Amino acid sequence: MNKPLLTIGVLLALSVPLAAQAGPKEDFNDLYAKAQSTHKDAGTFQWTVTSDRLEAAKTAAADGDYEKAEAMANEALKLAEESVAQRKKQQEAWRNVAIGN
């Protein structure tokens, strides 16, 4: 087999997985969008600390510090998930009080 052709084929095969991987900016954007969506899902049970973490994540990303931005967005997501859980518990508790067990 032709060595240059084989070399080109191997290089192309190895470069495909690298091109498919998302960069830190894309990882942050995906995580931030999920955190924002979950935070909105909490409705009136949104925690102010979650908004603070989302703002800190946005600021860190604007400064190019995607490691810090991702950490803040991940923390915001966890807080948002807990606020959604609180909303669901409160709705169930209200039903039990209003309607009865």
TAWO-V532254 format. One record per pair of residues at least 12 apart in sequence whose ideal C-beta (glycine too) atoms are under 8 Angstrom apart, sorted by the first residue. I is the first residue (numbers start at 1). J is the second residue. D is the distance in whole Angstrom. If there is no record, write none. Layout:
I;J;D
I;J;D
This chain:
24;66;4
24;67;7
24;70;7
25;61;7
25;66;6
27;66;7
27;70;6
28;57;7
28;61;6
28;66;5
28;69;5
28;70;5
28;73;6
31;70;6
31;73;4
31;74;6
31;77;7
32;54;7
32;57;6
32;58;7
32;61;7
32;69;8
32;73;5
32;76;8
34;77;6
35;50;8
35;53;8
35;54;6
35;57;8
35;73;5
35;74;8
35;76;4
35;77;4
35;80;6
36;54;6
38;77;6
38;80;4
38;81;6
38;84;6
39;51;7
39;54;7
39;76;7
39;80;4
39;83;7
41;80;8
41;84;5
42;80;6
42;83;4
42;84;5
42;86;8
42;87;5
43;87;6
44;87;8
45;83;5
45;84;7
45;86;5
45;87;4
45;90;7
46;80;8
46;83;6
47;79;6
47;80;8
47;82;8
47;83;5
49;79;6
50;76;5
50;79;4
50;80;5
50;83;6
53;72;5
53;73;7
53;75;5
53;76;4
53;79;6
54;72;8
54;73;7
54;76;5
56;72;5
57;69;5
57;70;8
57;72;4
57;73;4
57;76;6
60;72;6
